Amino acid sequence: MFSDERREEILKMLEETGRVLAKDLAEKFSVSIDSIRRDLSIMEEKGLLKRTHGGAIPATNIRLLARPADQRYGHGDDYANAIAKKAASYIKAGQTIFMGGASTHYLMLKYLPQDVQFTVVTNALRIADVLKDMDNVECYVIGGKVKKSGNMSDAFTNEMLKQFHFDVAFLTGGALNEKGLSTATPGVAVGARVVHQQARTSICLMGHWGFGSTNFVHMLPVDAFDLIITDEETAVEHIEAVKGNGGRVEIAYKEDLKGATK
């Protein structure tokens, strides 16, 4: 395979999965990791992607956010699952929590505690559809105009959110750096701010694929979160930059998935 063909395949993989890892690409195409890094550098110079520690994400996360629900809500890789499992461990008996409709929120569903009663408020139909079958969970759905993703994030949604108080809110976006969490959609950013205002504790979920970068719309500064959960592939310099601005970061490890149902 010629290098141009390989780069075209990498673009297709980015379109389908939202991120790629250099070591996986090297194995897939049977080339050295240096060749893959060179490919990614050239593609970044052309504005086709954005390099991250260990791989790359699309040049903009808009394509990722616009993926059909059957692609967004998959099994997830070990890094995303580790974050989801770590996040779910913070849910305690009797709490009311907020979960949005991101892929990481969907992954959290399989790690939710089953031995305690708690309440979930969500603006995502797909999340609610799973929660309704859990006997220990009381689920409330926030209304509004339903997008193709099955999520709701308009002015009506925000007004309904103001009627609730959350013990813990799990928030995420397209990117996070020392300046804060950001996303591609203004409506989503406004909704996240409302949820944060209504929450006693706010936890940010951000994997290495979005850590150290920024998106179109600012959502919240890093010190607005009580905790930021990321994975072991996130670059140390990005973590230290966030900590320098008041962010508290905890790393979720793939090792912790052993024995968990995926």
HELIX and SHEET records of a PDB file:
HELIX    1   1 SER A    3  THR A   17  1                                  15    
HELIX    2   2 ALA A   22  PHE A   29  1                                   8    
HELIX    3   3 ILE A   33  GLU A   45  1                                  13    
HELIX    4   4 ILE A   62  LEU A   65  1                                   4    
HELIX    5   5 ALA A   69  ARG A   72  1                                   4    
HELIX    6   6 ASP A   78  ALA A   88  1                                  11    
HELIX    7   7 SER A  103  MET A  108  1                                   6    
HELIX    8   8 LEU A  109  TYR A  111  5                                   3    
HELIX    9   9 LEU A  125  LEU A  131  1                                   7    
HELIX   10  10 ALA A  155  LEU A  161  1                                   7    
HELIX   11  11 PRO A  186  GLN A  197  1                                  12    
HELIX   12  12 VAL A  222  ALA A  224  5                                   3    
HELIX   13  13 VAL A  236  GLY A  244  1                                   9    
HELIX   14  14 LYS A  254  LEU A  257  5                                   4    
SHEET    1   A 3 VAL A  20  LEU A  21  0                                        
SHEET    2   A 3 GLY A  55  PRO A  58 -1                                        
SHEET    3   A 3 LEU A  49  THR A  52 -1                                        
SHEET    1   B 7 VAL A 137  VAL A 141  0                                        
SHEET    2   B 7 PHE A 118  THR A 122  1                                        
SHEET    3   B 7 THR A  96  MET A  99  1                                        
SHEET    4   B 7 PHE A 166  LEU A 171  1                                        
SHEET    5   B 7 ALA A 199  LEU A 205  1                                        
SHEET    6   B 7 LEU A 227  ASP A 231  1                                        
SHEET    7   B 7 VAL A 249  ALA A 252  1                                        
SHEET    1   C 3 ALA A 175  ASN A 177  0                                        
SHEET    2   C 3 GLY A 180  THR A 183 -1                                        
SHEET    3   C 3 VAL A 217  LEU A 220 -1                                        
END                                                                             
